């Protein structure tokens, strides 16, 4: 399973770890959905491998928010992530942010949940962006979306 974030925020870039901003709910959603046995700290992101999980970003450039990225950067990031999937061969890729996914891959009708396309040979899910700035999804909603993905992987 490879989780694909949009890009590092400024706090994550400064810390050198994924989802390091205190208000980000990624680590709580992972634990709440049963992917990990406890809430990991951002500084423990390398431990995801112990759970058969990986993490990367569409775009490497840090910004204060995803709105600071250009369409061209997201499209180039989609190509980069597809190539990574062909090399690493994850069973599934979960993209953390619907708007970035739509832009990167051109699937304008994409919604949160499983997708029919495959990228780099991997099945695809789109999950809500776990940023604390994403007011459309509360933690319980994020956990439910992550749990739906986990249940599908267990089949």
trRosetta pair geometry for C-beta under 8 A, 3 or more apart (Angstrom, degrees):
i j d omega theta_ij theta_ji phi_ij phi_ji
1 35 7.8 -111 87 -138 157 120
1 52 6.3 72 20 123 93 87
1 53 5.0 -30 78 -112 103 71
1 54 7.1 172 93 25 52 71
1 90 6.1 107 -105 -170 8 119
1 91 6.5 -31 -65 55 58 96
1 92 5.3 -7 -114 66 72 95
1 93 7.8 155 -163 -92 51 29
1 94 6.8 10 -174 -4 97 109
1 153 6.5 -17 -77 -115 123 154
2 53 7.6 148 -93 -167 31 57
2 54 4.5 -20 -111 71 76 106
2 55 7.2 171 -162 -80 62 25
2 56 6.5 -4 -177 14 108 105
2 84 7.8 168 -170 120 160 113
2 85 6.9 -149 45 -99 155 86
2 88 6.9 94 -72 102 141 139
2 90 4.0 -129 -13 -44 107 167
2 92 7.3 -172 29 96 69 50
2 93 4.8 -22 71 -110 99 76
2 94 7.3 175 88 23 48 68
2 122 7.0 -42 32 -144 115 168
3 26 7.9 115 164 -159 155 121
3 48 7.9 -93 20 -166 118 154
3 53 6.7 18 -9 -176 104 105
3 54 7.0 -172 25 91 68 51
3 55 4.7 -13 66 -108 100 77
3 56 7.6 159 86 28 56 57
3 93 7.8 154 -95 -161 17 58
3 94 5.2 -26 -111 68 65 99
3 96 6.2 35 -178 -35 96 117
4 55 7.8 175 -79 -154 30 52
4 56 5.7 -17 -113 73 70 83
4 57 6.8 123 -167 -124 64 20
4 58 6.1 74 167 -53 107 77
4 81 5.7 49 -130 -142 139 144
4 93 5.8 24 -16 -178 121 103
4 94 6.8 176 20 83 78 45
4 95 4.8 -28 71 -106 111 63
4 96 6.5 -173 83 9 51 82
5 8 7.6 72 108 -72 137 48
5 18 6.3 175 -14 -152 149 111
5 19 7.0 -158 -93 -54 145 91
5 26 7.9 -30 -90 -95 115 151
5 55 6.9 32 -13 -174 104 96
5 56 7.3 -158 27 101 79 35
5 57 4.6 -37 74 -104 91 78
5 58 7.2 -124 97 2 46 77
5 96 5.1 -22 -106 54 54 127
5 97 7.5 64 -161 -5 48 117
6 57 6.6 -7 92 -156 23 92
6 58 5.6 -28 -150 30 38 116
6 59 6.8 -8 157 30 60 97
6 66 4.6 -19 138 -107 157 121
6 69 7.2 -144 163 -4 107 153
6 74 8.0 -30 -156 -112 87 101
6 96 6.8 -106 -27 86 76 86
6 97 4.8 4 -58 25 113 158
6 100 4.4 -149 -115 -74 104 168
6 129 6.9 -3 -22 -116 124 116
7 57 5.2 95 -109 178 37 132
7 58 6.4 -67 -58 63 75 82
7 59 4.0 -28 -87 75 114 96
7 60 6.9 -49 -139 22 90 3
7 61 6.0 -19 -161 70 136 60
7 62 6.7 177 149 -104 102 32
7 63 6.1 45 100 20 135 97
7 66 6.5 142 31 -108 101 73
7 69 6.0 151 -7 -68 147 133
7 77 7.8 -91 -73 -106 96 157
8 12 4.1 -138 -158 94 92 117
8 13 4.5 119 127 -60 131 82
8 18 7.4 -109 -103 -112 89 55
8 57 6.2 -80 -36 -69 70 163
8 60 7.3 11 5 -168 106 43
8 61 7.9 -150 44 109 88 22
8 62 4.4 -44 89 -97 100 86
9 12 4.9 92 50 11 72 104
9 13 7.0 -137 94 -6 35 90
9 20 7.7 -149 63 52 100 81
9 21 5.4 -15 80 -36 147 127
9 24 7.8 -171 16 -63 143 130
9 62 6.7 42 145 -155 11 89
9 63 7.2 -57 -123 76 47 51
9 64 7.0 38 -155 -153 82 24
9 65 7.3 20 -118 -85 96 39
9 131 7.6 122 -57 -113 139 116
10 13 5.7 -54 -145 37 31 112
10 14 6.3 31 156 -18 65 107
10 62 5.7 109 -92 164 47 118
10 63 7.4 -66 -51 126 81 16
10 64 5.6 3 -25 -96 120 58
11 14 5.8 -55 -147 38 30 110
11 15 6.2 18 157 -9 66 112
11 20 4.9 -150 129 94 93 96
11 21 4.0 119 55 -82 145 75
11 22 7.7 -102 180 -7 163 66
12 15 5.9 -61 -140 46 29 103
12 16 7.9 -168 167 7 55 7
12 17 6.3 -111 -150 81 75 49
12 18 6.0 20 -150 -134 128 24
12 19 6.3 33 -93 -27 125 14
12 20 4.3 149 -98 23 60 101
12 21 6.5 -57 -39 -26 84 80
12 42 7.2 -126 -114 -169 82 142
12 62 7.1 -169 74 -119 88 111
13 16 7.5 29 -177 -71 28 42
13 62 3.5 -14 -55 -89 148 154
14 20 7.6 -140 64 94 79 146
15 20 3.9 -175 45 -161 149 166
15 42 6.2 43 123 114 151 132
15 43 7.1 -104 173 -78 116 81
17 20 4.8 106 77 -70 92 116
17 42 4.2 125 117 149 127 93
17 43 5.3 -111 -59 -90 165 40
17 45 4.9 163 -160 -2 95 128
18 26 7.4 -78 136 96 100 161
18 42 6.4 -155 75 -152 49 91
18 45 4.7 122 33 -123 99 152
18 55 5.1 -72 -22 137 173 142
18 57 7.7 -173 -114 -53 104 100
19 24 4.4 -156 -167 126 88 149
19 26 4.0 -73 -136 36 164 140
19 27 6.3 170 112 -32 133 89
19 42 5.5 -153 87 -109 68 107
19 45 7.6 140 39 -92 90 123
19 130 6.8 5 -127 84 131 126
20 24 7.4 59 51 26 18 138
20 42 3.9 151 -99 146 67 165
20 43 7.7 71 -115 -52 105 64
21 24 4.7 99 67 -23 88 106
21 131 7.5 25 66 -135 138 80
21 132 7.1 -124 117 13 117 113
23 131 7.4 40 108 -176 98 59
23 132 3.0 -54 147 -8 110 159
23 133 7.6 87 112 -35 133 64
24 27 7.4 78 107 5 93 88
24 42 7.9 70 65 -77 129 123
24 130 5.7 68 -174 116 80 99
24 131 5.8 -41 -112 -115 82 46
24 132 5.9 -101 -74 -21 34 89
25 28 5.0 -61 -163 49 72 112
25 29 5.4 75 136 -29 90 103
25 130 4.5 -135 68 -177 78 97
25 131 7.7 -16 19 64 84 1
25 132 6.4 121 -26 -74 93 70
25 139 5.3 -146 -150 -106 143 87
25 142 5.6 114 116 56 130 169
26 29 5.9 -62 -148 37 26 109
26 30 6.4 29 156 -22 64 105
26 96 7.2 2 -105 -138 113 154
26 130 4.1 136 -67 84 68 158
27 30 5.7 -47 -148 30 32 114
27 31 6.7 25 156 -11 62 106
27 39 5.2 81 141 -166 101 83
27 40 5.3 -127 -146 63 113 70
27 41 7.1 32 -140 -109 164 15
27 42 6.8 -108 -49 -64 137 64
28 31 6.0 -58 -149 42 32 106
28 32 5.8 31 155 -20 67 114
28 39 5.6 0 -93 -118 58 121
28 139 6.1 -32 113 -148 133 120
28 142 7.9 71 91 92 93 132
28 143 7.6 -67 130 -72 82 103
29 32 5.6 -56 -137 42 29 112
29 33 6.1 21 164 -13 65 111
29 130 5.7 -123 5 -116 142 129
29 139 6.9 -145 -74 -156 83 72
29 142 4.2 -77 -103 135 129 113
29 143 5.3 -146 -134 -80 68 58
29 145 7.8 -16 -164 63 128 91
29 146 4.7 137 161 -19 100 150
30 33 6.3 -69 -150 41 22 102
30 35 4.4 -75 -169 60 79 125
30 36 5.1 37 135 8 107 110
30 39 7.8 124 68 -122 93 57
30 40 7.2 -26 81 22 138 103
30 53 7.8 59 -145 -144 128 175
30 146 6.6 -124 -89 -171 37 153
31 34 7.8 51 179 -65 32 19
31 35 7.1 -82 -73 54 26 79
31 36 5.1 -54 -90 70 69 96
31 37 7.5 -21 -134 97 89 15
31 38 5.9 -18 -124 161 129 17
31 39 4.4 -77 -16 -75 157 61
31 40 7.4 171 -56 -2 109 69
32 139 7.4 128 -23 165 167 96
32 142 7.8 83 64 97 138 88
32 143 3.7 -62 118 -121 132 122
32 146 7.0 94 78 67 90 132
32 147 7.5 -76 121 -53 80 106
33 143 5.4 -171 -58 -160 80 65
33 146 3.5 -114 -48 111 157 106
33 147 4.1 -149 -135 -67 88 65
33 149 7.4 18 178 54 150 93
33 150 5.1 154 155 -9 107 138
34 147 6.7 73 17 -115 102 85
34 150 5.6 144 69 152 100 164
35 51 6.1 83 161 156 77 144
35 53 6.4 56 176 -62 120 145
35 146 6.9 -77 -22 167 121 118
35 150 5.9 -132 -68 -93 81 127
36 39 7.5 117 92 -94 126 21
36 40 5.8 -65 165 -24 168 106
36 48 7.7 -75 -77 -114 121 65
36 51 5.5 -76 -93 -76 75 160
36 53 7.9 -67 -62 11 95 147
40 44 4.3 -125 -172 83 105 123
40 45 7.2 133 131 -80 133 41
40 47 6.0 -168 -130 70 140 125
40 48 7.5 -136 39 -67 170 75
41 44 4.9 92 58 3 75 103
42 45 6.0 -2 -173 -44 50 105
44 47 4.5 -17 169 12 93 125
45 48 6.0 -14 -177 -14 54 112
45 55 6.1 -81 -174 49 111 144
46 49 6.5 -22 171 5 59 110
47 50 5.2 -25 -175 12 69 119
47 51 7.6 54 139 -6 74 98
48 51 5.8 -66 -165 43 48 104
48 53 4.1 -84 174 88 99 103
48 54 6.3 143 113 -96 123 23
48 55 5.8 79 46 -14 169 107
49 52 7.6 49 -169 -76 37 16
49 53 7.0 -115 -77 63 25 56
49 54 6.8 42 -87 -85 73 72
54 88 7.0 -61 32 167 173 151
54 90 6.6 -123 35 -86 123 129
56 81 6.6 161 103 -116 130 94
56 84 6.4 -71 68 135 179 166
57 60 6.1 134 78 -85 123 46
57 77 7.4 -61 132 -155 71 128
58 74 6.0 15 145 -139 138 65
58 77 3.4 73 165 146 78 136
58 78 6.5 1 -146 -61 107 55
58 80 7.5 124 -164 62 48 110
58 81 5.9 -48 -111 -35 61 134
58 95 7.8 46 -57 -139 115 103
58 100 6.0 -172 15 165 159 123
58 104 5.6 -100 -145 -93 138 148
59 69 5.6 155 30 -125 168 135
59 73 5.0 40 -112 157 137 108
59 74 6.5 -62 -45 -88 121 51
59 76 7.8 74 -100 78 89 93
59 77 4.4 -74 -62 -77 68 141
61 69 7.3 144 74 -104 112 91
61 73 6.9 -65 31 -154 128 142
63 66 7.0 126 76 -90 125 20
63 67 7.9 -148 133 62 138 51
63 68 3.3 -170 -170 74 142 136
63 69 6.2 -145 4 -49 154 76
64 68 6.0 103 42 -31 74 143
65 68 5.7 118 66 -8 63 98
65 133 7.0 -60 -121 75 115 172
66 69 5.8 -39 -172 12 58 115
66 97 6.6 169 -96 -160 167 157
66 99 7.5 127 122 82 140 116
66 100 6.0 -88 -165 -66 139 119
66 129 7.4 -98 -16 -123 149 153
69 73 4.8 -121 -170 78 93 134
69 74 5.8 96 137 -51 127 93
69 100 7.7 41 68 -116 148 104
70 73 4.6 103 56 1 79 100
70 74 7.2 -147 95 -2 45 84
71 74 5.8 -59 -153 38 33 109
71 75 6.3 31 153 -18 68 107
71 103 5.7 -124 -132 -168 75 118
72 75 5.7 -54 -144 38 32 110
72 76 6.2 31 157 -16 66 107
73 76 5.9 -57 -147 40 29 109
73 77 6.1 33 152 -22 64 109
74 77 5.4 -53 -146 37 31 116
74 78 6.5 40 152 -25 63 99
74 100 5.8 -147 -135 -155 126 75
74 103 4.4 26 112 113 152 115
74 104 4.4 -109 161 -77 89 76
75 78 5.6 -46 -153 27 33 115
75 79 7.0 33 149 -16 61 99
75 103 7.0 -96 -56 148 73 78
75 104 5.9 176 -91 -139 35 46
75 106 7.9 49 -114 -46 99 91
76 79 5.7 -52 -156 34 37 112
76 80 6.4 39 147 -21 67 106
77 80 5.4 -52 -146 36 36 115
77 81 6.2 33 157 -17 69 105
77 104 5.7 -70 80 -123 95 120
78 81 5.9 -55 -143 38 29 107
78 82 6.3 32 155 -20 64 106
78 104 3.3 150 -62 170 115 96
78 105 5.1 177 -145 -67 143 69
79 82 5.8 -55 -148 35 30 112
79 83 6.5 30 154 -18 63 105
80 83 5.9 -57 -154 36 29 110
80 84 6.5 31 149 -20 64 106
81 84 5.4 -50 -147 35 36 115
81 85 6.4 40 152 -22 65 101
81 93 7.4 115 162 -158 115 150
81 104 7.6 21 29 169 131 144
81 119 7.2 12 114 147 98 135
81 120 7.5 -126 130 -16 62 139
82 85 5.6 -50 -150 33 33 113
82 86 6.7 35 150 -20 63 101
82 119 5.1 -103 -108 180 87 94
82 120 4.5 175 -165 -50 58 102
83 86 5.6 -50 -152 32 35 112
83 87 6.6 30 151 -14 65 105
83 120 6.9 -135 -47 -101 9 126
84 87 5.8 -59 -152 40 33 109
84 88 5.8 4 162 3 72 116
84 120 7.1 -40 71 -113 51 171
85 88 6.3 -64 -126 52 26 92
85 89 7.1 91 173 -83 56 25
85 90 6.1 -72 -134 30 82 94
85 93 6.0 -54 -100 -55 129 137
85 119 5.7 90 40 118 167 82
85 120 2.6 122 89 85 112 147
85 121 6.3 -179 141 44 102 79
85 122 4.9 -103 -162 0 126 122
86 89 7.4 14 -173 -68 21 67
86 120 4.3 -115 -45 -152 68 97
86 121 6.3 109 -104 4 60 111
89 120 7.9 -136 -93 141 43 101
89 121 6.3 -27 -126 88 72 136
89 122 7.5 163 -162 -66 36 95
90 93 5.8 108 81 -66 133 75
90 122 4.9 24 80 -107 84 138
91 122 6.5 92 122 -136 17 88
91 123 6.8 -10 150 25 64 99
91 153 7.0 104 104 -138 133 99
92 122 5.6 143 -120 -180 17 101
92 123 4.7 -31 -108 69 82 92
92 124 7.2 174 -160 -77 74 20
92 125 6.3 28 176 -3 117 104
92 149 7.6 165 138 -171 150 103
92 153 6.1 -106 10 -96 149 106
93 119 6.0 -61 41 64 144 116
93 120 7.6 71 -29 50 142 111
93 122 4.6 87 -15 113 97 141
93 123 7.4 178 24 84 67 44
93 124 5.6 -17 67 -109 92 67
93 125 7.3 -173 93 32 46 70
94 124 7.9 144 -92 -164 36 49
94 125 4.4 -16 -111 72 80 107
94 126 7.5 158 -161 -100 61 16
94 127 5.2 30 175 -10 108 118
94 149 5.8 31 -100 -147 135 156
95 98 7.9 114 109 -87 109 35
95 100 7.1 -153 172 89 114 99
95 101 4.3 107 123 -87 151 119
95 104 7.9 -157 -141 48 144 139
95 124 7.0 7 -7 -165 107 96
95 125 7.2 -175 23 92 69 53
95 126 5.0 -24 65 -114 101 69
95 127 6.9 172 80 27 45 72
96 127 5.3 -22 -106 75 60 102
96 128 7.5 1 -159 100 64 30
96 129 5.6 93 153 -113 78 51
96 130 6.1 -42 -165 -1 123 91
97 100 4.2 38 107 24 121 114
97 101 6.3 161 92 -18 64 88
97 126 7.9 -83 72 -164 27 92
97 127 7.9 3 -20 81 35 64
97 128 7.5 40 -91 -179 39 32
97 129 3.9 44 -93 -75 85 101
98 101 5.7 -59 -147 36 30 112
98 102 6.3 32 157 -21 66 105
98 110 6.3 -174 -157 109 86 103
98 111 7.0 -3 -134 -144 132 29
98 112 5.9 -72 -74 -63 123 78
98 126 5.4 81 -100 163 72 130
98 128 7.0 -22 -22 -109 101 51
98 129 7.5 -101 8 -25 68 89
99 102 5.8 -51 -148 34 31 113
99 103 6.4 26 156 -14 64 108
100 103 5.8 -59 -147 41 31 109
100 104 5.9 28 158 -20 68 112
100 129 7.8 96 7 -78 117 117
101 104 5.9 -57 -138 38 27 108
101 105 6.2 -19 176 21 63 113
101 107 7.0 -34 138 57 90 108
101 110 5.7 -105 110 109 115 159
101 126 5.1 -117 30 -116 173 119
102 105 7.2 -88 -144 54 15 80
102 106 7.5 34 176 -134 52 5
102 107 5.8 -107 -124 77 59 64
102 108 5.5 76 -166 -111 111 39
102 110 5.1 -156 -83 39 84 116
103 106 7.8 21 -169 -67 19 41
105 110 7.8 70 72 -42 115 147
105 117 7.6 170 164 88 141 156
105 119 7.1 -79 -109 -93 139 130
107 110 4.2 73 114 -44 111 109
107 115 7.2 45 150 -147 170 132
107 117 6.9 -137 -77 6 143 142
110 115 6.4 -14 -131 -105 102 120
110 126 5.7 100 165 -25 117 161
111 126 7.1 164 107 69 28 132
112 126 5.3 -119 -118 102 43 93
112 127 6.4 59 -147 -130 97 24
112 128 5.8 -4 -110 -54 139 75
112 145 6.2 -51 169 -134 126 132
113 125 6.7 -80 163 -149 23 82
113 126 6.6 -2 37 55 34 82
113 145 7.7 -110 -78 -144 61 93
113 148 7.1 -48 -123 120 80 144
114 123 7.3 -23 -150 166 99 112
114 124 7.3 117 -162 90 56 58
114 125 5.4 -42 -98 -101 52 79
114 149 8.0 153 -69 -105 80 72
114 152 6.6 169 -71 -132 126 170
115 123 7.8 158 62 177 77 69
115 124 4.1 -33 55 93 119 109
115 125 6.7 -175 2 -95 87 24
115 126 6.2 73 -44 -16 115 97
117 124 5.8 0 81 24 77 140
118 121 6.0 -3 158 -148 123 13
118 122 6.2 160 -164 70 84 33
118 123 6.0 -48 -110 -91 85 40
118 124 6.5 -178 -117 -16 33 99
119 122 5.8 -29 68 58 70 89
119 124 5.5 74 3 -72 104 121
125 149 5.0 87 -179 -113 173 114
125 152 7.7 150 -78 61 132 146
127 130 7.7 4 128 -45 115 90
127 142 7.7 68 175 -149 108 76
127 145 5.3 132 -140 136 86 123
127 146 6.4 46 -135 -79 139 69
127 149 6.7 -42 -75 -39 116 143
128 134 6.1 153 165 151 105 151
128 136 7.0 -146 -144 88 132 104
128 137 4.3 86 144 -22 165 162
128 141 7.1 24 17 123 157 106
128 142 5.9 -108 66 -103 119 80
128 145 5.8 116 7 40 98 170
129 134 4.7 162 81 -62 96 147
129 137 7.9 154 59 35 58 130
130 134 7.1 -139 -171 34 5 136
130 137 7.9 -76 -108 93 45 130
130 142 5.7 85 -113 -142 86 144
131 134 4.9 106 67 -12 83 97
134 137 5.5 0 128 39 112 95
137 141 4.3 -136 -155 93 80 127
137 142 5.2 99 150 -58 122 82
137 145 7.4 -32 -145 -5 140 138
138 141 5.0 97 52 7 66 104
138 142 7.3 -128 100 -5 34 89
139 142 5.6 -54 -148 36 35 113
139 143 6.3 36 155 -20 68 104
140 143 5.7 -52 -147 36 31 112
140 144 6.4 34 153 -20 63 105
141 144 5.7 -53 -150 35 31 112
141 145 6.5 30 153 -17 65 105
142 145 5.8 -57 -150 37 32 109
142 146 6.2 28 155 -14 67 108
143 146 5.8 -57 -145 42 30 109
143 147 6.0 33 154 -23 66 109
144 147 5.6 -54 -143 37 29 113
144 148 6.6 36 154 -25 62 100
145 148 5.8 -46 -152 27 32 113
145 149 7.0 32 150 -15 60 102
146 149 5.7 -54 -158 35 36 113
146 150 6.4 35 148 -18 68 106
147 150 5.5 -52 -144 38 36 112
147 151 6.2 40 156 -22 67 103
148 151 5.9 -53 -148 34 29 112
148 152 6.6 29 154 -18 62 106
149 152 5.9 -60 -154 35 31 110
149 153 6.5 29 152 -19 66 106
150 153 5.7 -55 -149 35 33 112
150 154 6.5 34 153 -22 65 106
151 154 5.7 -57 -153 32 32 113
151 155 7.3 43 149 -35 62 95
152 155 5.9 -43 -161 9 39 115
